[in-house]
């Protein structure tokens, strides 16, 4: 079982050692190289290469996902159907569709309703520990409607992906981005997969896909097309992060 304190220490080391190691790329690439401690990351990568194989032929090694859901869980379902290694799921809404899907699939599910904890930090610390216990290496926020606090962000620094229903930075900061785009008369919106940081919806962009807003669109018709874009780009974004973390930047 992984030690949360040790994981946090490694995450801080990554940030301190690799703060200036940034790769400048355009849409569809990871703007920030993941930060790793020298000894810990090399040992982990060697163990991964020894126990896993590249299932896709793309040159990367699949990592264990933890998926956070608050709604219907359609992105979670899509990832499972595509064969991703979903090691655990977490939710703040135990009765949501995503939680029900995880239960039916036999995916270990952690329930973290805010009313069960004295603060968001306590909730996130418990959620962090649950995911660490299940060996999660990448966290995917797939319709998760809570903001991560420091205990969670520190533990999974550079390893959290969020899927947002707009072309960030447009319509950032909320779950009603589709409604905002339609009400605001925008000609297009879309979906963005990005790395989660302490700044809400402002982390490095991995991938984006534009979705035109058509005459006569309703919230539901537009949402359907935005979700279809999410289903296309989120798996690609995860594979990008898997490749970056499993193969790793050159350690200097």
N, C-alpha and C positions, 0 to 999 in steps of 0.2 A: 504494500500500500504506500502510495506517495506521501511525503511529509509536506503539508501545506506551508510550513515555515521555510523549509528548504526551497520549495518552489517559488515562494515570494522572493527569497534571497537571490535565486538565479535570475528571476525576472528583473530585479533591480540592477543586477550585474550587467544583463543584456543592455539595459537602457544606458547605463553609465559608460560602457565600453564601446557602444556602437552609435552614440548620439549623432556623430557626424557622418556616419556611413550611409549616405542616402543616394539612391539611384533615381535620377530625373527621367521620368518616362511620361507618356501621354495616356489618354483614356485606354482602359483595358489592361493596365499594368499596375503593379504594386509600387507606390511611390516611396515607401520607406522599407529599407532592408530590415529584416528581423534582427533584434539584438540578442546575442547569446554569450554566455560565459564560456571561456575557452575550454576548460576541462569538462564541465558538465555537458555542454552541447555535443562535443566530439564523442564522448562515451555514449550518450543517448542515440546519436545517429548511427554509430557502429552497431549497437544492439538492434536498432530498427532494421538495418540492412540485413542483419543476420537472421531475423525471425520473420520478415515479410518479403513478399515478392511484388513486382510491379504488375498489377492486374490489367492495366490499360495499354501497356506498350508505349506509354508516353514518356517514360524515363523518370517517373516520380513514384514514391512509395506512399500508399494510402495511410492516413492517420485516423485515429479514433475521434469521432465527432460527439459533441454534446449539443443538443438542439434545444433552445429556449422558445417556448410557445405561449401565446395568450389567447389565440383565436382558433380558427378552424383547422389549422395545421396542414394546409395544402402543400406548403413548401417542404415540411417534414415528410409527408407522404411521397412527394416527388423524389426526395433524396433516398428514401428507403427503396422505392421502385427502381431507382438507378443503381442500386447496389452499394451505396456508401456505407461505411462502417459506423453506424449510429450506436455508440456505446451506452448512451443515456439521454434522457430528455428531462427538462425541468419546466415547471410552470408556476405562475402566480395565480392561476385560475383553474383549480382542479376539475371543474365541470366543463371546461372548454373542449371543443372538438379535437384539438391537437392532443390533449391529454388522453382523451378516449381512444384515439388512434394508437398512441404509444402503448396503452394497456393491452389493446387487442393484439398488437404485434409482439408483445412480450418484452418491450424495451423497458429497462429500468427507469422508473419515473419518480422524480423528486417533486414534492408539492410544497411550495413556499409562499403561501398566502401571507400578505403583509400583516394581517390581524394576529398572526401567530408569533410575531416578533416585535420587540420594543422599538426597533428602528430599522431603516433600510439597510444600514451597515450590518446589523446582526443577521438580517435575512440573507444578504449577499455573502456573508461569511459562511453561513450554513450551506448555501447553494454551491459556493466554491468547494467546500469540503466534500460534498456529495459527488461533484463532477471529478474531483481529484481521485476519490476512492474508486471511481469507475474507469480510471485511466484515460480520461478525456484529454486530448491534445489540442483540439481546435473547438472553439465555441461558435455556434451559429445562432444568431438572433433572427428567428424566422417568424415575424409577427409578434415579437415580444414587446409588451407595452410598458415596461419599466426601465428606468435609467440605472445603469450599473454604477455602484459606488466604489470607493477606493479599494476595499478588501478584494473585490472581484477583479477590478481592472489591473491591480498590481500582480495578482496571481497569474493572469492570462494575458499579460502585456504583449501586444503584437499578434495575438492568436484569437481574436474575436472578430467575426464578420457579421455585419448587419445588412439586411436587404431592406431598402427603403423605396416606397412607391412614388418616386419622383426623380427628376434629373437634378440631383444635388449640384449646387447649393439651393436651387429653387425649391420652395415649399418644404424647407427643413423644419425640424423641431416638433413634429407632431404625427399622430396616426391618421389624420384626416387630409393628407396631402392630395388625394384624388379629388375629394370634394372641393378643396381650395383651387385646384387647377381648373376644374370645370366652372366654378362660380366666378373665377377671376378672368374668364375669357381667354385663357391660354390656348395657343394653337397646337401645342404638343406638351406631353409630359413624358413619363417613362419610368424606368427602374434603375436603381443604383445599388451595387454591392460595394461596401467599403469597410475598411478596418475601423473598429471601434476604439475611440480614445476618450479622454475625459471631456473633450469638447463635443457637445451633442451634434450628431450628424455632420461632423466636420473632419473626420478621420480620412486618411489617404484612400482615394477611390481606386478600386480594383477594376470594375467593369460597369458600363452603363449601356442601356438600350433605350432609344427614343420610341415613343408611342404617339402617333398623331391623334388629336382630338377631332372626331368627325362631327359633321352637322347631325343633330338629333341624338347625340350621345347622352346617355343618362349615367348616373354614378355607377350603376350596376354594369352597364355595357362597357364603360371605360375601365372599371375595376377588373373585369374579366380579361381584357387585353393587357393591362398592366401586369396582372398575375402571370399571364403566359410569358411575358418578357422576363419576369422574375424566375420562372422555371428554367429558362434558357441560360441566364447569366449566373445564377447562384452556384450551380454545379461547376461551371468553369472557374468562378472565383475561388471556390474551395480547392480545386485542383491546382490553381496557381499558388495558393498558400501552402498546400501540401508539398509541392515541389520546392518552394522556397525554404520551408522548415526542414524537410527530410534531407535534401541535398545540402542545404546550408550555404551561407556566404563563406567565402574564404576566411579562415581564422588567421588573423595577423597578430 
